[in-house]
Every structure is written in structure tokens, then in C-alpha cells.
Amino acid sequence: MTSEFSLSRRELLTGAAALAALPLLGAVLPGAAFAAAPQLGPMRSSVYRAKLGQFEVTTILDGAIQVDGPHPVYGQNQPAEAVKAFAEQNFLSSSKIENSFTPVIVNTGKEVVVFDSGNGAARRPYAGKLAIKLGEAGLKPEDVDVVVITHGHPDHIGGLMEDGKPLFPKARYVIGETEYNFWTHKDRLAGPTEAIAKLVQTNVVPLADKMTFIKPDAEVVPGIRAVNAFGHTPGMLAYHVESDGKRFLIMADVTNHYVMSLMKPDWHVRFDMDKDTATATRKRILDMLATDRLPVTGYHMPFPSIGFVEKTADAYRWVQASYQLHL
């Protein structure tokens, strides 16, 4: 029995040679569609939103920078080799770290509350994007009712002013009394605090007439109250958010890295102004988060910067949120 369709060996070889030649046609035929798509560079999400009871919580990636580390940025009181080894054990580079910045927005249904303002567009490359990203989050600067400043470091206050004007023209402001008094004292304008104090003078002090100065446990708006987080700076405050029995913590810079300081709360961090107090605060708040199983956002956690803290045998572990806040 014979097939009605058959190819000779010569025909098969001729066809194979023709197929092999096809990729070359793009080089000789104008407009031939054989070129690969161009590489576009890294891309990451920059806006995240979830429900918390009757509230909406939005995190916005203000940007990220890569610097040398982790030692001595983290583990200043540890041998460099021990810090590098711990980074590698946790699938991290032993010579570079990334520092990202994540302002938080809580829409209570009555007021839009922004926590920290990012770096500001003119401060550093690859960061200072809050003003732009607000639009992607469906908000305009004039929609913001309250701006809460967790502490006075530049990556938290740099975006309060853009082009010499307040970014949030209709907002009132909230800051810890201890924090404001520290950074605005005349003695801060010299020595190691000079650069930050000068930025406070240009970005925070002009807003003082619209500012409320609070202490720990004070209420910002119904459902949001301040939590003592002193140590990273003299008066940093974290914020507890609650709606319909759903709780959430905005911990600011209680821990600056999801591995190098959260998993090692005793390790000193370069950015902590009072190392011992910052360590005690870190342990207290991380223990509360683990015990109460609260979702939390940290300013420098991996975006979308929301997760949980798990108690381990000797410290803590960061558990990135998945769909928990979507249910």
C-alpha cells in the first residue's frame, strides 16, 4: 500500500535548508518582522491598595536605592564577616543592599490621611516619586486632609515641599511633640544633625501653623492613634489603625530591613540615633505584632511593604502578605 503524498530524500533536504535560511531573511529583506522585542529594563509595581474594615490602606513605592552593605549599615556591633554570612544564608547579597521607601495612605471614608511624604523629587535619583504616584493611586494632592510625619529623617519629610510649595495644599499636619522639639532646637543646626535640621527648617517648620503636636496614645482621627516608637529618632511614632475590629500597624522605621534588623533585633543599625532605645523598641513592637498576629507596614520593607511578624526560636521572621487583606 502506498501513500498518495510522499517526499523524496532530496526534497526533504531542500526544504530543511530553506527553513534554516529563514532567520537570515531579516538581514536582507527591508521591513522583515524577525527582530526580537527590545529589552525594557526592570519593572516593579508601585501602588497597592487593600481594605481594612471600613478603611482603605494604600502603599506607594516612592522609589529605591542600592548602596554598599549590609555591613556596617546593619550589625554595626557585629563582625563584618558574620553579617555578610547571615545575608548570604538568607539569599541576599553580601556586598549590596536595597533601601526602598513606602509612604502609606489611609482613607477612612471621611478623611484621607497620608503617613510620610517620601524623599521629594529633587533629593536623590530613583526616589521621590510620591507626587507622581498619587495620580496612579487615584488621588490628587488636594484630596489629602491630614499628613502625619512619623519622624524627621529626610526620606520621610523630603516630599512635604515640591518646588518651594506644600505638596498637600489643603492638609493639616501631625507630628510627635518630642520629635518636633528635637529637630527644631537651635543646637541641631550644627554638628552631625545639621543637614537634617536644615531640611526640617525648610520643609517642616513652614507648616507649623497647620500642625498638631502629639504624644504617644494620642488620636489622629477616629481609628488611628499614636504608638511610642522612640529610639530610631528621639520622638518617632508608629500608628495603630483599627476599623470594624480589623487592626493594622504602621511601624515606620522600627525595623529598617526585613532580614538584617527584623531577624536580628539586637544588631545595631547605622540610622538609629539611640541604639539601645531603638533595640528595646524594636523588640517590644515586634513581640506585640507576633503575639497579636497583626498585619503591619514598614517604611523600608519589600514592596508592597505589608506583612506579618512571626516569632521564631531566637528572634522574628518577616512573612510577606499575600491575599489576607483581600478577604
N, C-alpha and C positions, 0 to 999 in steps of 0.2 A: 504494500500500500504506500503510495507516495503522497506528499503534501502538495497542495496547489500553490503554496508560497514557499520558496526556498532561496537562500543566498549562497553564492559560491564563496570559497575562502578568499578569493581576490576581492570580491565586493565587500566582504566584512572588513578586510584590512583597509580598503579605501575609505569606508565610512568612519572607521576609528580614527584614521589620520585627519579626516575633516573635522571631527569633533574636537580633537586635540588642538586644532588650529584656531578654534573659536575665540579663546581668550585673547589671541593676538589681534583680532579684528578691531578692538577698541583703540589700538595704537595707530591704525591706518585708515579707519573709516571715520570721517568727521561726524560728531554727534552720536556715536555709538554708545549705548547705555550699558556699559560694562564696568564703570568706575565704582569703587566701594564708597559708601557714605563717609563723610569726613568725621574724624573724632571730635567730640564736642566738649570734652573735659568733665571733671567731676560735677555731680549734681546731687543736692540733698533737699529734702522737704524743709520748709521754714515756717510753716504755720500749722498749729494743731489745736483742735477745739474738742471739748467733751462736756457732758452735763455733770453737775453736782447738785442733786436735789433740784431746786428751782433756779439755781445759778448756772451760768456757763463759765468755764475756765478755758482760757486761750493762752497758749505759749507761743512766743515768736522768737525765732533764731535771729539775734542781732548780728551774728557773724561768728567767726572763729579764727584763731591764730595758732600757728605752730612755732614752738620755741624749744630750746635745748632743755633736756631734763630726762627723767624725773628728778634726779638729784642734782643740785641741792634745793630745788624748789620744794620738793617733798622729802621728808625724812632728814631734815637738817641735823637732827640729833642721832642719826644712824650712819654707819659706814656706807660709803658710796656704793661699794660692791654689793652690799646686802639689799640696797634699794633697787639697783639695776637687776639683780637676780629675781626680786619679787615682781618687778614689772614683766620680765620675760616669762615667769611662771603663769602670769595672767594674760598672756598673749599680747603684751604691749611692747613697744619699742623701749630699749634701754637707753636711747640717746635723744629721743624727741618725744614731746608731749603736745597734745592739742588742748587749747583752752577755748571753750565756747561760751557764749553769753545769751541768757534767755530771760528777758522780761516776761512778766505774767499779767494777764488781764482777767479780771473777774467782773462779769456783768450780772448784777443781782436782779435784774429786771426793773430796778428803779434807778440804779446808778452804775456807771462804768468806772471801775477802779483799776488803774494801772500801777503795777509794782515795779519800780525802777525804770530807767529810761535808756539803758544801753550806753554805748560809747560816744555817740554823736558822730555825725557824718565826717567831720574834719579831723578826728583824733588819730585814727590808725587805719591802714589798709585792711581790707577783708572783714571789717566790722563797722558798726554804726549804721545799721540798716533799718532800725525800728521805724523811722518816719516813712520809709518806702513800704515796708511790710504791713503797716497798719491798713493800707488800702486792700492788700491781699486778704486781710482778716475781716474785711467788710466794715471797717471803721475809718472815720476821719478824725484828725486831732481835736476838732471842736466837739466831738461826741464824748470826750473824756471828762468826767465830773470830778474825779479825785486822783491825784498822783501820790503814791506812797513811796518814800525813799527809805529803803531798808538800812542803808548806811552810806557814808560819804566817799567811798572809793570811786575813782574816775570812770570805771566801766559801768557804774550804776547811776552816775549823775551827769555824764558827758552829753547825753542827748536831751537834757532838760531845755537847753537853748539850741536853736538852729538859726544860723545867720543873724545872731545877736538878738533874737526874739524867742519868747517862750514857745516851745513846740505845741503845748496844750493851752490855748489862749483862754479857755473858759474854766479851767480846772482850779480847784483848791488843792492845797498840798499838805501832806502829813509827814512828819519826821520825828524820831525819838529826841526828846529834850536833851538827854545826855550826849547823844551823837552831835547834835547841832552845836551845843555849847562847847564841845571839844574842838571841832574843826573851825569854829569862828573866833576862838580866843586868839588874841594878838600874838601870843607866843608861838602859835603854829606857823606863822609866816616866816619863820627862819628854821634852819636845820633840816632834818630828814623829812619833816612834814610840810615843807614849804610848797612844793609843787601841787600837792593835793589841796592844801589850804587856799592857794590862789585860785584853783578851779572852783572851789566852794564859793569864793568871793564873787566870781563871775556868773556861776550857774545856779547857786542856791540862795545866797543872800538877797539878790534882787526879788526873789519870790516870797520873802519873809512876811510881807503884809497879807499874803493869802495863805499863810502856813499855820497849821496847828501842831503844837509841840506836845508829844505824848510820852507816857511812861508805860512799862510793861503792864499788861492786862487791860489797857485802855481799849475802847471800842472805836474802830474807824468808821464803820457803817454797821447797821444791824447784820449780824452774822460773821463779822470779821473783827478779830481782836488781836492785840499785840502780844508777843511772847518774848521774854528775856532771852537774848542770844548774844550777850556781851562776850568779848574776847577777840574775835576777828578784828573788830574795831571796838573802841571803848563803849559804844552805845548801840550796836547793831540790834535790830529787832527782827524776829521771824513773825509770821502771821498765821493764825488758826482760822480756817474758813469752815462754816457749817451751814447747811441748808437741808431742811426736811430730814434731820438726823444723819445726813451724809457729811463726813468730816474730811478735811484736807489740810495739809500744812505747806506753807510757802516758807522754806527754810533759808532762803538767801544763800549766804556763804558759810553756813555752819560747817559744811564739808566741801572742799573745792574740787575733789576728784572722786569718781565713783569707785576707784580702787585704792589709789595711793594715800588717801586720807580717810575715806569711809571704812575701808577694811583694816586700816591701821590708825585708829583714832589717837593713839599716843604719839604718833610721829609728828614732829613739828613741821609747820608749813610756813614758808617764807612770808606769805601775805598776812599771817596772823600777827597782830600787833602785840597782844599779850598772849604768849604761847601757852602758859599754864591755864589761864582762864578759858582760852579757846578750846583746849583739850577737854576741860571739865564740861564745858557747854556742849561740845560735840558728843561726848558720852551720854550726857543727860538727855539730849534731844533724840539721838539715835536709839537709845533704850526705850524712850517713850513711843517712838514710831514703830519699833519692833514689837513692843508689848501690845499696843493698841491696833497694830496692823493697819496703820493709816496710809493712804496714798500721799505722796509728797512730791513737790517740785523743788529742785535745787538749781541755782542760777548757772552752775557750771557742769551739771550732769549731761550725759549724752542726749541730744535732742530726740524726742520731744521733751526731755528733761523731767519726765514724770515716772515714778516707780514706787517701789516698796523697799523697806529695810528689813532684812531677815537676821535674826540673832544666830550666830554660829558658835562653835565651841569656845573660841577665844576672842571673837570680835563681832563684826557685822558683814553683811553682803548686800549689794545693790541688786534688786530684782526689777528689771525694766517692765513698765506696764505694757500690757497688750490690749485686751478688749474690756478690762474690768470697768472702766468708766463709761463704756458704751451701753452697758446693760441697764 
